[in-house]
Amino acid sequence: MNATVVLFGTFALLCLIRVPIAVSLGVASLIALHLVDFTLYTVIQKMFSALNSATLMAIPGFVFAGAIMSKGGLSNHLISALRAWVGHMRGGVAVVTVLACMIFAAISGSSPATAAAIGAIMIPAMVESGYSKRYAMGLVAASGTLGILIPPSIPLIIYGSVAEESVGKLFSAGIIPGLVLGGILLVSAVIYARIKNFGGLPRESMQERWRKTGKAIWGFLLPVIILGGIYSGAVTPTEASIVAGAYGFLVSVLVYREMTWKGFLEVLRESINITAMIFLIIASATVFGMFLTTEQVPQDFAQWIESSTSNKWLFILGVNIMFFILGMFLESVAIILITLPILLPVLALFHINVIQFAIIMTMNMEFAMITPPVGLNLFVVSGIAREKIGEVVKGVVPFYGLMLIALVLVIVFPGLSLTLAK
């Protein structure tokens, strides 16, 4: 028990003094393991074996696909086509923002990447159309969270690896909840525009609409290729990520011809940085989990929960509150890797479906993306809009309620996440 206290105490202390999460996890685990019987060789072996997974190889593929889409012109043409069709409607610019985030989410698997790619274009466009900058930043940050809910999703890939669940089923489970949240954001955008009496962009001719759609068709096909390939059984999620990256690269170079050598190097640098950060957290969290397993912390936690409450809904409420608090200080990948091994035995105790819980957990991770002080989407939008974090937070606050509605619906109606995952 003393070693467990040392583990969590050291980890909390390192986080408070702003040591990177991956380093905090690794150092705290090594100190705690030093108090029990272990060999350094075992730790190193465990870290490497954790990364030696075909499932996790999907992560660099989807990260690369998202980066190439952002830098290679695909996202620009997608937005241009969407604006041509719905931009003239009342609230059309905001609708385009949400729709573009939904499409980009079906390619990148990353919230910050989605917010960055769409926000760079749509925040100035919304401000130009009369929206307040605060609302524009809030909408982009909130809509960007769809990047980890609508498949493919990096957190769902990690969840599948830890829980030993089919990533394909987890992706299927995220489709309807993603559409529900996207629909709620779309409806709110239209209502807001009507209340504020915002107009739309100038209506474009049918000829211009089809011309822009034809140019953007390569981008619209990418989610079809990724998801269609996975659900048809033609490719695994890992293979789909490689296909997506290769497809995005070929379209950027041969069709749009907007990818320069300098731009390609930026894509590689961004992809390597993001992948390295995620993989280092996974390796360190594996050592963290090794200690928890050795000390039987998950089993002890399950027994404590069983003796404390028999109410399933009280447990779910407590877990959601815990995720929200952790999301204020930790990245989503770290939260999943730290808490999931502990929670899995408890899910069986309350007969909670592991796949449904994956979506509940992922939707909580969406909150983590826009919750200060470490919400990644807040920093992304702040950098794009050149505004203080505080202003972005003020813009995001109204969207917490909308996202909470979607979360409650998924909790109360399991069919939303389980219908397509059978």
Disulfide bonds with the S-S distance in Angstrom:
none
